[in-house]
Amino acid sequence: MRFGIDWGGTKMEIIALDAAGNEAFRRRLPTPRDDYQGCIATVVDLVESARTATGRTGTIGFGIPGSLSPVTGLVKNANSTWMNGKPLDKDLEAALGQPVRIENDANCLAVSEATDGAAAGAHLVHAIIIGTGSGTGIAIDGKAHRGANGIGGEWGGIVLPYLRQDEFPGPKSWLGHRNAIDMLCSGTGFEWDYRETTGRDIRGHEIVRRMREGEAEAKATYGRYLDRLARAMAMSANLLDPDVFVLGGGMSNIDELFSDLPKAMAPYIFSDRYEVPIRRARHGDSSGVRGAAWLWND
């Protein structure tokens, strides 16, 4: 049995998968925010419930909103900031009594979709989360590409390429950087753009509804968002040239993106021709937790 845990900022979820990828158990609990030891205790509760429900033990993988530093072994870059600076793998192994594997949650998305999802069997997969923030993960032959310093796929802090004059000074991301991809390619940035240009503060799904009904301001907001996401993805295309792009997170529910992105990316691609599939994550919100379970798929 493979157990996977998605350690998010608001919820912690466990899944149990058999060798064929069939779900045998699932449970989620609220994340004890700002309480590191409370989070460890919640993990123990989830694992014990999975072991009891399935009658099995198994490997355990974790997807977290950060990464382990290969230098210090401590968590870094987590937006759930109470994790930062902690020896998470050692603390979890002590609490659970067995080895664990930990990866960034976007890497888990990539692993999940490369294993039995929208990019199954592809050599190089770039999975992109476009939700509250925007992060990415890279899978090569079904394995997470962490990188030499544990920052593989961390495009969130990069300034959006090909910035236009009217995009300065730009909004700040949670890192304090202006015009970062994490902000401008996220659902948060989509809502920010509409609010900045109209003075009206509404949710992303409402902006999309208005766009589809023909509201000029909503259509313009979508057009700017499309162009920004296309610029970021073109940067990845020019650098990595992945076999498949997979989009996850709330903004990936906008059907128009999948037909509009290839044309929007084209002006920024350093090639006379570029044809690569852009697909929605097959497992949706479950991709992260499934990818955590598949970290032991070797």
C-alpha positions in Angstrom: 0.0 0.0 0.0 1.2 3.5 -0.8 0.1 6.4 1.5 0.3 10.0 0.4 -0.3 13.1 2.4 -0.9 16.6 1.0 0.1 19.0 3.7 -1.6 22.3 2.7 -2.1 25.6 4.4 -5.8 24.9 5.2 -6.2 21.2 5.1 -4.1 18.0 5.4 -5.3 15.0 3.4 -4.2 11.4 3.2 -4.9 8.9 0.4 -4.1 5.1 0.3 -3.4 3.7 -3.2 -2.9 0.1 -4.1 -0.3 -0.9 -6.7 -2.7 -0.3 -9.6 -3.5 3.3 -8.3 -6.9 2.4 -7.0 -8.0 4.5 -4.0 -8.5 2.4 -0.9 -8.9 5.2 1.7 -9.1 9.0 1.9 -9.5 11.4 4.8 -8.8 15.1 5.4 -8.4 17.2 8.5 -8.0 21.0 9.0 -4.3 22.1 9.2 -3.4 23.4 12.7 -2.1 26.7 11.4 1.0 28.2 13.1 1.3 25.0 15.1 4.2 22.8 13.9 3.8 20.1 16.6 0.0 20.1 16.0 0.7 19.4 12.4 2.9 16.4 13.2 0.2 15.1 15.5 -2.4 15.5 12.7 -0.2 13.5 10.4 0.1 10.7 13.0 -3.7 10.7 13.3 -4.2 10.5 9.5 -1.7 7.7 9.1 -3.1 5.6 11.9 -6.6 6.0 10.5 -5.4 4.9 7.0 -3.6 1.9 8.5 -6.7 0.9 10.5 -9.1 1.4 7.6 -7.0 -0.6 5.1 -5.5 -3.1 7.5 -2.2 -2.5 5.8 1.0 -0.6 6.4 2.8 1.0 3.5 5.2 3.6 2.2 4.5 7.3 3.0 5.1 10.3 0.9 4.4 14.0 1.6 3.7 17.0 -0.6 4.4 20.3 1.1 4.2 23.9 0.1 8.0 24.3 0.2 11.0 22.1 -0.1 13.9 20.6 1.9 17.2 22.3 1.6 19.9 19.8 0.4 22.4 21.9 2.4 20.7 22.1 5.8 18.0 19.4 5.5 15.5 22.0 6.8 12.3 23.2 5.2 12.7 26.4 3.1 10.4 28.6 0.9 7.2 27.3 2.5 4.3 29.8 2.4 3.0 27.9 5.5 5.8 29.7 7.2 5.7 27.8 10.5 7.3 24.9 8.7 10.4 26.8 7.6 13.6 26.0 9.4 12.3 22.6 10.7 13.9 19.2 10.1 10.5 17.9 8.8 11.6 14.6 7.4 13.4 13.6 10.7 10.5 14.7 12.8 8.0 12.8 10.7 10.2 9.6 10.7 10.5 9.8 14.5 6.7 10.2 14.9 5.7 7.5 12.4 8.5 5.0 13.0 9.4 4.6 9.3 11.2 6.4 6.4 9.3 9.1 4.5 9.8 11.0 1.3 9.0 14.7 0.9 8.6 16.8 -2.2 7.2 20.1 -3.1 3.5 20.0 -3.8 3.8 21.1 -7.4 6.4 18.4 -8.0 3.8 15.9 -6.6 1.3 17.3 -9.1 3.8 16.6 -11.9 4.6 13.1 -10.6 0.9 12.2 -10.4 0.0 13.4 -13.9 3.1 11.8 -15.4 2.3 8.5 -13.7 -1.4 7.9 -14.5 -2.8 11.3 -15.4 -3.0 13.7 -18.3 0.7 13.2 -19.1 1.1 9.5 -18.5 4.2 8.1 -20.0 5.6 11.5 -21.2 9.4 12.0 -20.7 9.4 15.6 -19.4 6.3 17.1 -17.9 5.9 20.7 -16.7 3.0 20.9 -14.3 1.7 24.4 -13.5 -0.5 25.3 -10.6 -2.6 28.4 -11.3 -4.7 28.8 -8.1 -4.3 31.2 -5.2 -0.6 31.4 -6.2 1.3 30.0 -9.1 4.0 27.3 -8.7 5.3 24.6 -10.9 6.8 21.1 -10.8 8.8 19.1 -13.2 8.7 15.3 -13.7 11.3 13.5 -15.8 10.4 9.9 -16.6 7.8 10.0 -13.8 10.3 11.2 -11.1 10.3 14.6 -9.5 13.1 16.9 -10.6 14.1 18.5 -7.4 17.3 20.1 -8.7 20.8 20.4 -7.2 19.6 23.0 -4.6 16.0 21.8 -4.2 14.5 24.6 -6.3 13.7 22.9 -9.5 10.5 24.3 -11.0 10.3 27.3 -8.6 9.1 29.9 -11.1 6.9 31.8 -8.6 9.6 34.2 -7.6 10.7 35.0 -11.1 9.7 38.3 -12.6 7.2 37.8 -15.5 9.2 37.9 -18.8 8.7 40.4 -21.6 7.2 43.1 -19.2 5.5 46.0 -20.9 5.8 49.6 -19.8 2.2 49.8 -18.6 2.9 46.9 -16.2 5.3 48.8 -14.0 5.5 49.1 -11.0 3.2 46.0 -10.7 1.7 44.2 -7.6 3.8 42.6 -4.9 3.7 38.8 -4.3 3.8 37.2 -0.9 7.6 37.2 -1.2 7.6 41.0 -1.7 8.6 40.9 -5.3 6.9 43.1 -7.9 5.5 41.5 -11.1 6.4 38.0 -9.9 4.8 35.1 -11.8 3.4 33.8 -8.5 1.1 36.8 -8.5 0.4 37.7 -12.1 -0.3 34.1 -13.3 -2.5 33.2 -10.3 -6.2 33.5 -9.6 -5.2 36.2 -7.0 -3.6 38.2 -9.8 -6.6 37.7 -12.1 -8.8 39.2 -9.4 -6.3 42.0 -8.7 -6.2 43.0 -12.3 -10.0 43.3 -12.5 -10.1 45.3 -9.3 -7.3 47.6 -10.4 -9.0 48.5 -13.7 -12.6 48.6 -12.6 -12.6 49.4 -8.9 -14.9 46.4 -8.3 -13.8 43.6 -6.1 -15.3 40.3 -7.2 -14.2 36.6 -7.3 -12.5 35.0 -10.3 -15.5 32.8 -11.3 -17.7 35.9 -11.5 -15.2 37.6 -13.7 -15.2 34.6 -16.0 -19.0 34.6 -16.1 -19.0 38.2 -17.0 -16.3 37.6 -19.6 -18.4 34.9 -21.3 -21.5 37.2 -21.2 -19.5 39.8 -23.1 -18.6 42.4 -20.5 -15.8 44.5 -22.0 -13.8 44.9 -18.7 -13.9 41.2 -17.9 -12.9 40.3 -21.5 -9.9 42.7 -21.2 -8.9 41.2 -17.8 -9.0 37.7 -19.3 -6.9 38.9 -22.3 -4.2 40.3 -20.1 -4.2 37.2 -17.9 -3.9 35.0 -20.9 -1.0 37.0 -22.3 0.9 36.9 -18.9 0.4 33.1 -18.5 1.5 32.6 -22.1 4.7 34.6 -21.5 5.6 32.6 -18.5 4.9 29.3 -20.3 6.9 30.4 -23.3 9.8 31.0 -21.0 9.5 27.3 -19.9 9.1 26.2 -23.5 12.3 28.0 -24.5 14.2 26.7 -21.5 12.9 23.1 -21.0 10.9 22.3 -24.1 8.7 19.9 -22.2 6.7 17.1 -23.9 3.5 18.1 -22.1 2.2 21.1 -20.1 -0.4 20.2 -17.4 -2.4 22.9 -15.7 -4.0 22.5 -12.2 -5.6 24.8 -9.7 -8.8 26.8 -9.9 -7.9 28.8 -13.0 -7.4 25.6 -14.9 -11.2 25.3 -14.9 -11.3 28.1 -17.5 -11.8 26.0 -20.7 -10.9 28.9 -23.0 -7.3 28.8 -21.8 -6.5 25.5 -23.4 -7.6 26.7 -26.9 -6.2 30.2 -26.5 -2.8 29.6 -25.0 -1.0 28.0 -28.0 -1.6 31.1 -30.1 -0.8 33.5 -27.3 2.5 31.7 -26.6 3.6 31.7 -30.3 5.1 35.3 -30.4 7.4 34.4 -27.5 8.6 31.0 -28.7 12.1 30.8 -30.1 11.2 28.4 -32.9 9.6 28.4 -36.3 7.1 25.9 -35.1 5.9 24.9 -31.7 3.3 22.2 -31.0 3.0 20.8 -27.5 -0.1 19.6 -25.7 -1.5 21.7 -22.9 -3.8 19.6 -20.8 -5.9 20.0 -17.6 -4.8 17.8 -14.7 -6.8 14.5 -15.0 -6.9 14.0 -11.2 -7.8 17.6 -10.4 -7.5 18.5 -6.7 -6.4 14.9 -6.0 -3.2 15.2 -8.1 -1.1 16.5 -5.2 -2.0 13.8 -2.7 -1.8 11.0 -5.3 1.6 12.3 -6.4 2.8 12.2 -2.8 1.8 8.5 -2.7 3.6 7.8 -6.0 6.9 9.3 -4.6 7.7 5.6 -3.7 6.9 4.3 -7.2 10.3 2.8 -7.7 
